[in-house]
Amino acid sequence: MRNWTERHQSWIYLLSILAGLAVGLHQPDMTARLDAVLWPLLGGLLYATFTQVSLTRIFL
């Protein structure tokens, strides 16, 4: 699974950005609620990306 996600990470990032854009445009009231978890989640993802640590070891 890790090899697959590393090979396709650009597409995963692009789809995630487009999904976030779609939610932001169609449900603007939801963006205020999701804003509270944005920075901690982004910090965890950046940490996992640069240290190559499995997300299950960080979040579980």
HELIX and SHEET records of a PDB file:
HELIX    1   1 ARG A    2  ARG A    7  1                                   6    
HELIX    2   2 GLN A    9  HIS A   26  1                                  18    
HELIX    3   3 PRO A   28  THR A   51  1                                  24    
HELIX    4   4 LEU A   55  PHE A   59  1                                   5    
END                                                                             
